[in-house]
């Protein structure tokens, strides 16, 4: 059916309908990849090292010969795997009706690895698209998304104000919302990892974030939570973070006791040893006496007493950050909130939105 080279924009459109086969090694794929892609490695991690070393020391031809020795025995298995992972239309009804078998193949630079696998799949009868420039071209596209402007509205407020819940509520009402903590798989504070699996790599985080940004509806307001640049072990790309700091902010003023209950309900359910470990990680900033007091409350099962100390610490920390940000923020609109009711507070934000200078 033929092999057709495509540029990144065509790749992004076709990837909505056909499976993307990443033929890089398992380690490369595991580190980061195009979201939704399947790994169909031409070489194992060790084989890739051998071929790469031969290429550097003895040249292209010797590397190709070695690569073919690895490739040959895998051909049948690779063909069968390509069929199993949805090579008959990938949910595209038109392709399913016509019986076409279409895939998109890429490697790191769009070189020998993708060319070899594309040749095999084409020989077998697939329609094959290959991405010009490979995964590197996708990464360039990702970085470009972080330099664009977006109609962001930032939801700010002290810790425990229920900002993440408001994002979900706004999204359920059909509004555009960008949940950076969800993408980073971390809630942002020292307790942010509790109840979650590990975070993705920085590169994978950026890949998913770029795709989310590109999927936003044009000219519609986008709500996101006020974050520090660091979320757990990950960082919001600098250009994007700097731009977010210039956007209008809705600052939720929720009473301390209401926020305390919200935090205690959210984190108090986790394993006590994990909470102790998290508290000890901020021991130096929290102070020795405050740390010991918080731990004593925790041992006595006084969750509110423990988190009262921690919440006061985070309030001070947030104020210092806010003072620095206010030098750059274009507009801050404070909203008095009785409690952390996400429905009521989301409605307040939407009511005030039209009054905020963009």
Kinemage of the C-alpha trace (Angstrom):
@kinemage 1
@onewidth
@group {chain A} dominant
@subgroup {mainchain}
@vectorlist {calphas} color= white
{ca unk a 1} P 0.000 0.000 0.000
{ca unk a 2} L 3.043 2.260 0.160
{ca unk a 3} L 5.075 4.327 2.601
{ca unk a 4} L 4.369 8.038 2.919
{ca unk a 5} L 6.481 10.533 4.811
{ca unk a 6} L 4.514 13.131 6.776
{ca unk a 7} L 5.299 16.305 8.713
{ca unk a 8} L 4.382 16.877 12.341
{ca unk a 9} L 0.991 18.539 11.750
{ca unk a 10} L -0.200 15.673 9.561
{ca unk a 11} L 1.178 13.244 12.123
{ca unk a 12} L -0.879 14.832 14.903
{ca unk a 13} L -4.067 14.622 12.838
{ca unk a 14} L -3.512 11.066 11.631
{ca unk a 15} L -2.614 9.910 15.142
{ca unk a 16} L -6.226 10.561 16.140
{ca unk a 17} L -7.311 7.760 13.801
{ca unk a 18} L -4.418 5.329 13.434
{ca unk a 19} L -2.037 3.634 15.874
{ca unk a 20} L 1.378 5.195 16.385
{ca unk a 21} L 4.184 2.643 16.539
{ca unk a 22} L 7.296 3.893 18.311
{ca unk a 23} L 10.144 1.613 17.220
{ca unk a 24} L 12.726 3.020 19.619
{ca unk a 25} L 14.172 0.797 22.347
{ca unk a 26} L 12.131 -0.012 25.480
{ca unk a 27} L 14.244 2.318 27.644
{ca unk a 28} L 13.773 5.240 25.249
{ca unk a 29} L 10.040 4.623 25.130
{ca unk a 30} L 9.740 4.174 28.888
{ca unk a 31} L 11.474 7.497 29.505
{ca unk a 32} L 9.016 9.437 27.330
{ca unk a 33} L 6.935 8.982 24.200
{ca unk a 34} L 4.047 10.342 22.180
{ca unk a 35} L 0.952 9.937 24.411
{ca unk a 36} L -1.015 6.899 23.298
{ca unk a 37} L 1.790 5.397 21.223
{ca unk a 38} L 2.680 1.717 21.277
{ca unk a 39} L 6.231 0.452 21.639
{ca unk a 40} L 7.291 -1.856 18.809
{ca unk a 41} L 11.063 -1.850 19.385
{ca unk a 42} L 13.338 -2.789 16.533
{ca unk a 43} L 16.189 -3.337 18.991
{ca unk a 44} L 16.388 -4.179 22.653
{ca unk a 45} L 18.269 -1.720 24.855
{ca unk a 46} L 21.424 -3.802 24.651
{ca unk a 47} L 21.125 -4.323 20.889
{ca unk a 48} L 20.739 -0.600 20.384
{ca unk a 49} L 24.001 0.001 22.261
{ca unk a 50} L 25.832 -2.543 20.109
{ca unk a 51} L 24.534 -1.091 16.821
{ca unk a 52} L 25.224 2.461 17.966
{ca unk a 53} L 28.782 1.610 18.936
{ca unk a 54} L 29.396 -0.088 15.576
{ca unk a 55} L 28.027 2.955 13.762
{ca unk a 56} L 30.484 5.241 15.546
{ca unk a 57} L 33.518 2.957 15.264
{ca unk a 58} L 33.071 1.187 11.936
{ca unk a 59} L 30.474 3.156 10.021
{ca unk a 60} L 26.961 2.912 8.681
{ca unk a 61} L 27.300 -0.306 6.661
{ca unk a 62} L 28.639 -2.400 9.536
{ca unk a 63} L 25.894 -1.032 11.780
{ca unk a 64} L 23.239 -1.993 9.212
{ca unk a 65} L 24.614 -5.537 8.932
{ca unk a 66} L 24.530 -5.971 12.706
{ca unk a 67} L 21.068 -4.467 12.864
{ca unk a 68} L 19.739 -6.879 10.245
{ca unk a 69} L 20.999 -9.813 12.282
{ca unk a 70} L 18.838 -8.638 15.164
{ca unk a 71} L 15.925 -7.610 12.937
{ca unk a 72} L 15.553 -10.811 10.915
{ca unk a 73} L 14.434 -13.204 13.657
{ca unk a 74} L 11.920 -10.652 14.974
{ca unk a 75} L 10.036 -9.934 11.752
{ca unk a 76} L 7.136 -12.339 12.184
{ca unk a 77} L 6.652 -11.410 15.827
{ca unk a 78} L 6.663 -7.692 14.974
{ca unk a 79} L 4.038 -8.194 12.268
{ca unk a 80} L 1.793 -10.135 14.618
{ca unk a 81} L 2.223 -7.540 17.333
{ca unk a 82} L 1.360 -4.717 14.923
{ca unk a 83} L -1.926 -6.451 14.140
{ca unk a 84} L -2.750 -7.116 17.789
{ca unk a 85} L -2.359 -3.493 18.875
{ca unk a 86} L -5.071 -2.249 16.597
{ca unk a 87} L -3.596 -1.967 13.140
{ca unk a 88} L -6.977 -2.371 11.464
{ca unk a 89} L -8.325 1.132 11.726
{ca unk a 90} L -7.684 2.099 15.366
{ca unk a 91} L -11.353 2.895 15.863
{ca unk a 92} L -11.722 4.706 12.529
{ca unk a 93} L -14.932 3.380 11.001
{ca unk a 94} L -14.044 4.359 7.427
{ca unk a 95} L -10.796 2.393 7.613
{ca unk a 96} L -12.547 -0.565 9.215
{ca unk a 97} L -15.147 -0.689 6.439
{ca unk a 98} L -12.520 -0.525 3.713
{ca unk a 99} L -10.353 -3.161 5.368
{ca unk a 100} L -7.249 -0.956 5.231
{ca unk a 101} L -4.435 -1.591 7.647
{ca unk a 102} L -2.837 1.744 8.452
{ca unk a 103} L -0.094 2.594 10.935
{ca unk a 104} L 2.199 5.495 11.738
{ca unk a 105} L 5.830 4.614 12.446
{ca unk a 106} L 8.576 6.716 13.990
{ca unk a 107} L 11.945 6.342 15.664
{ca unk a 108} L 14.238 8.974 17.203
{ca unk a 109} L 15.252 10.975 14.110
{ca unk a 110} L 13.196 9.339 11.387
{ca unk a 111} L 16.183 7.292 10.234
{ca unk a 112} L 17.126 3.659 9.779
{ca unk a 113} L 15.001 2.123 12.508
{ca unk a 114} L 11.695 3.549 11.313
{ca unk a 115} L 12.704 2.929 7.683
{ca unk a 116} L 13.359 -0.750 8.421
{ca unk a 117} L 10.094 -1.354 10.244
{ca unk a 118} L 8.139 0.681 7.690
{ca unk a 119} L 9.613 -1.466 4.893
{ca unk a 120} L 8.509 -4.661 6.673
{ca unk a 121} L 4.982 -3.449 7.373
{ca unk a 122} L 4.613 -2.112 3.845
{ca unk a 123} L 5.783 -5.447 2.422
{ca unk a 124} L 3.155 -7.209 4.515
{ca unk a 125} L 0.405 -4.970 3.219
{ca unk a 126} L 0.030 -2.092 5.660
{ca unk a 127} L -0.418 1.497 4.612
{ca unk a 128} L 2.499 3.121 6.445
{ca unk a 129} L 3.126 6.738 7.361
{ca unk a 130} L 6.524 7.718 8.749
{ca unk a 131} L 7.139 10.899 10.710
{ca unk a 132} L 9.791 13.095 9.140
{ca unk a 133} L 12.327 13.941 11.823
{ca unk a 134} L 10.945 11.259 14.135
{ca unk a 135} L 10.325 11.768 17.821
{ca unk a 136} L 12.662 14.781 17.781
{ca unk a 137} L 10.210 16.670 15.583
{ca unk a 138} L 7.416 15.917 18.052
{ca unk a 139} L 9.564 17.270 20.877
{ca unk a 140} L 10.205 20.490 18.940
{ca unk a 141} L 6.460 20.839 18.468
{ca unk a 142} L 5.909 20.311 22.208
{ca unk a 143} L 8.329 23.056 23.162
{ca unk a 144} L 6.617 25.423 20.742
{ca unk a 145} L 3.304 24.989 22.603
{ca unk a 146} L 4.860 26.444 25.749
{ca unk a 147} L 5.681 29.738 24.048
{ca unk a 148} L 2.136 30.463 22.862
{ca unk a 149} L -0.462 32.632 24.607
{ca unk a 150} L -3.678 31.226 26.059
{ca unk a 151} L -6.816 32.806 27.625
{ca unk a 152} L -5.895 31.563 31.107
{ca unk a 153} L -7.738 32.450 34.296
{ca unk a 154} L -5.842 31.401 37.420
{ca unk a 155} L -7.598 30.110 40.534
{ca unk a 156} L -5.603 31.084 43.603
{ca unk a 157} L -6.097 30.693 47.331
{ca unk a 158} L -4.424 29.374 50.433
{ca unk a 159} L -3.811 25.654 50.856
{ca unk a 160} L -7.028 23.755 51.481
{ca unk a 161} L -9.286 26.124 49.537
{ca unk a 162} L -10.481 23.313 47.279
{ca unk a 163} L -8.990 24.712 44.083
{ca unk a 164} L -8.563 21.327 42.410
{ca unk a 165} L -12.176 20.436 43.105
{ca unk a 166} L -13.269 23.699 41.536
{ca unk a 167} L -11.322 22.884 38.373
{ca unk a 168} L -13.149 19.575 38.108
{ca unk a 169} L -16.473 21.297 38.733
{ca unk a 170} L -15.826 23.881 36.026
{ca unk a 171} L -14.861 21.144 33.601
{ca unk a 172} L -18.072 19.250 34.385
{ca unk a 173} L -19.958 22.419 33.414
{ca unk a 174} L -18.340 22.422 29.998
{ca unk a 175} L -15.601 24.949 30.742
{ca unk a 176} L -12.000 24.475 29.678
{ca unk a 177} L -9.756 23.507 32.591
{ca unk a 178} L -6.089 22.591 32.705
{ca unk a 179} L -5.236 20.465 35.757
{ca unk a 180} L -1.452 20.652 36.023
{ca unk a 181} L -1.375 18.589 39.220
{ca unk a 182} L -3.304 15.777 37.552
{ca unk a 183} L -0.872 15.776 34.627
{ca unk a 184} L 2.067 15.741 37.042
{ca unk a 185} L 0.373 13.072 39.214
{ca unk a 186} L 1.122 15.122 42.327
{ca unk a 187} L -0.929 17.524 44.465
{ca unk a 188} L 1.902 20.005 44.826
{ca unk a 189} L 2.555 20.005 48.582
{ca unk a 190} L 4.879 17.766 50.569
{ca unk a 191} L 1.875 15.440 50.928
{ca unk a 192} L 1.131 15.582 47.224
{ca unk a 193} L 2.443 12.099 46.464
{ca unk a 194} L 0.223 10.317 48.986
{ca unk a 195} L -2.193 7.883 47.399
{ca unk a 196} L -0.606 8.211 43.976
{ca unk a 197} L 1.779 6.213 41.846
{ca unk a 198} L 5.110 7.746 40.851
{ca unk a 199} L 5.358 10.839 38.696
{ca unk a 200} L 6.200 10.660 34.991
{ca unk a 201} L 9.560 11.844 33.715
{ca unk a 202} L 9.921 15.569 33.074
{ca unk a 203} L 9.914 14.891 29.339
{ca unk a 204} L 6.749 12.786 29.477
{ca unk a 205} L 5.039 15.446 31.583
{ca unk a 206} L 5.893 18.019 28.939
{ca unk a 207} L 4.612 15.749 26.152
{ca unk a 208} L 1.233 15.269 27.814
{ca unk a 209} L 1.022 18.956 28.776
{ca unk a 210} L 1.729 20.050 25.207
{ca unk a 211} L -1.024 17.788 23.898
{ca unk a 212} L -3.470 19.184 26.467
{ca unk a 213} L -2.625 22.747 25.481
{ca unk a 214} L -3.053 21.981 21.786
{ca unk a 215} L -6.460 20.405 22.460
{ca unk a 216} L -7.883 23.513 24.166
{ca unk a 217} L -10.793 25.096 22.340
{ca unk a 218} L -9.769 28.335 20.612
{ca unk a 219} L -10.987 31.595 22.155
{ca unk a 220} L -12.538 29.941 25.238
{ca unk a 221} L -11.470 30.806 28.768
{ca unk a 222} L -9.169 28.235 30.343
{ca unk a 223} L -9.076 27.823 34.126
{ca unk a 224} L -6.055 26.480 35.958
{ca unk a 225} L -4.795 26.406 39.506
{ca unk a 226} L -2.150 28.753 40.852
{ca unk a 227} L 1.015 26.663 41.185
{ca unk a 228} L 4.632 27.135 42.025
{ca unk a 229} L 6.860 26.210 39.116
{ca unk a 230} L 7.729 22.927 40.796
{ca unk a 231} L 5.056 20.238 41.222
{ca unk a 232} L 6.642 17.412 43.167
{ca unk a 233} L 9.795 16.554 41.236
{ca unk a 234} L 8.568 18.138 37.990
{ca unk a 235} L 8.711 21.684 36.662
{ca unk a 236} L 6.249 23.672 34.605
{ca unk a 237} L 8.217 24.765 31.497
{ca unk a 238} L 9.710 28.169 32.220
{ca unk a 239} L 8.146 30.074 29.306
{ca unk a 240} L 4.679 28.766 30.148
{ca unk a 241} L 5.103 29.375 33.877
{ca unk a 242} L 6.257 32.947 33.289
{ca unk a 243} L 3.232 33.579 31.090
{ca unk a 244} L 0.818 32.136 33.681
{ca unk a 245} L 2.138 34.679 36.184
{ca unk a 246} L 0.803 37.499 34.007
{ca unk a 247} L -2.760 36.177 33.850
{ca unk a 248} L -5.816 37.306 35.879
{ca unk a 249} L -6.295 35.582 39.233
{ca unk a 250} L -9.373 34.719 41.258
{ca unk a 251} L -8.153 34.510 44.843
{ca unk a 252} L -10.469 32.432 47.056
{ca unk a 253} L -10.680 33.681 50.628
{ca unk a 254} L -11.868 30.645 52.573
{ca unk a 255} L -11.875 30.739 56.414
{ca unk a 256} L -8.950 28.969 58.063
{ca unk a 257} L -11.080 26.445 59.988
{ca unk a 258} L -12.933 25.411 56.836
{ca unk a 259} L -9.671 24.898 55.002
{ca unk a 260} L -8.262 22.960 57.945
{ca unk a 261} L -11.172 20.519 57.888
{ca unk a 262} L -10.809 20.104 54.137
{ca unk a 263} L -7.091 19.309 54.454
{ca unk a 264} L -7.595 16.947 57.394
{ca unk a 265} L -10.332 15.074 55.523
{ca unk a 266} L -8.176 14.852 52.390
{ca unk a 267} L -4.869 13.740 53.926
{ca unk a 268} L -5.712 12.412 57.385
{ca unk a 269} L -6.889 9.121 55.904
{ca unk a 270} L -3.411 8.156 54.687
{ca unk a 271} L -0.954 5.875 56.454
{ca unk a 272} L 0.470 7.541 59.546
{ca unk a 273} L 4.054 6.554 58.711
{ca unk a 274} L 3.766 8.234 55.317
{ca unk a 275} L 2.489 11.424 56.940
{ca unk a 276} L 5.371 11.342 59.430
{ca unk a 277} L 7.855 10.959 56.594
{ca unk a 278} L 6.294 13.898 54.736
{ca unk a 279} L 6.420 16.121 57.830
{ca unk a 280} L 10.068 15.278 58.416
{ca unk a 281} L 10.881 16.382 54.884
{ca unk a 282} L 9.966 19.966 55.792
{ca unk a 283} L 11.443 19.790 59.313
{ca unk a 284} L 14.102 22.414 58.617
{ca unk a 285} L 11.623 24.956 57.216
{ca unk a 286} L 8.870 24.122 59.692
{ca unk a 287} L 11.182 24.366 62.684
{ca unk a 288} L 12.210 21.745 65.220
{ca unk a 289} L 9.623 22.598 67.882
{ca unk a 290} L 6.712 22.868 65.449
{ca unk a 291} L 7.742 19.581 63.824
{ca unk a 292} L 7.832 17.745 67.149
{ca unk a 293} L 4.487 19.223 68.184
{ca unk a 294} L 2.857 18.235 64.903
{ca unk a 295} L 4.216 14.687 65.231
{ca unk a 296} L 2.966 14.451 68.821
{ca unk a 297} L -0.536 15.472 67.724
{ca unk a 298} L -0.374 12.854 64.990
{ca unk a 299} L 0.645 10.105 67.430
{ca unk a 300} L -2.302 11.049 69.639
{ca unk a 301} L -4.625 10.730 66.604
{ca unk a 302} L -5.333 14.461 66.813
{ca unk a 303} L -5.369 15.012 63.045
{ca unk a 304} L -6.788 18.534 63.283
{ca unk a 305} L -4.104 19.569 65.755
{ca unk a 306} L -1.367 18.180 63.526
{ca unk a 307} L -2.614 19.769 60.347
{ca unk a 308} L -3.354 23.082 62.077
{ca unk a 309} L 0.388 23.539 62.546
{ca unk a 310} L 1.125 22.483 58.975
{ca unk a 311} L -1.553 24.718 57.489
{ca unk a 312} L -0.194 27.777 59.306
{ca unk a 313} L 3.211 26.969 57.834
{ca unk a 314} L 1.803 26.688 54.313
{ca unk a 315} L -0.151 29.938 54.703
{ca unk a 316} L 3.069 31.798 55.519
{ca unk a 317} L 4.835 30.093 52.640
{ca unk a 318} L 2.016 31.026 50.236
{ca unk a 319} L 1.981 34.681 51.363
{ca unk a 320} L 5.681 35.067 50.626
{ca unk a 321} L 5.207 33.598 47.178
{ca unk a 322} L 2.155 35.739 46.512
{ca unk a 323} L 4.004 38.933 47.416
{ca unk a 324} L 6.613 38.141 44.787
{ca unk a 325} L 4.027 37.205 42.183
{ca unk a 326} L 1.942 40.316 42.729
{ca unk a 327} L 4.687 42.353 41.140
{ca unk a 328} L 3.870 40.606 37.850
{ca unk a 329} L 0.208 39.611 38.121
{ca unk a 330} L -2.026 41.658 35.862
{ca unk a 331} L -5.186 41.347 37.915
{ca unk a 332} L -6.145 39.781 41.251
{ca unk a 333} L -9.798 39.578 42.240
{ca unk a 334} L -10.519 38.348 45.758
{ca unk a 335} L -13.619 36.256 46.330
{ca unk a 336} L -15.009 35.764 49.833
{ca unk a 337} L -16.094 32.133 50.234
{ca unk a 338} L -18.019 30.721 53.205
{ca unk a 339} L -16.480 27.270 52.882
{ca unk a 340} L -14.915 24.854 50.389
{ca unk a 341} L -18.151 24.033 48.562
{ca unk a 342} L -16.873 23.555 45.010
{ca unk a 343} L -20.222 24.181 43.332
{ca unk a 344} L -20.852 27.509 45.098
{ca unk a 345} L -17.260 28.688 44.665
{ca unk a 346} L -17.168 27.704 40.992
{ca unk a 347} L -20.349 29.721 40.449
{ca unk a 348} L -18.770 32.726 42.176
{ca unk a 349} L -15.798 32.551 39.830
{ca unk a 350} L -18.001 32.407 36.745
{ca unk a 351} L -20.073 35.346 37.978
{ca unk a 352} L -16.951 37.447 38.487
{ca unk a 353} L -15.192 36.396 35.316
{ca unk a 354} L -16.689 39.110 33.102
{ca unk a 355} L -15.412 41.824 35.466
{ca unk a 356} L -11.796 40.774 35.312
{ca unk a 357} L -9.511 42.692 32.993
{ca unk a 358} L -7.897 40.385 30.426
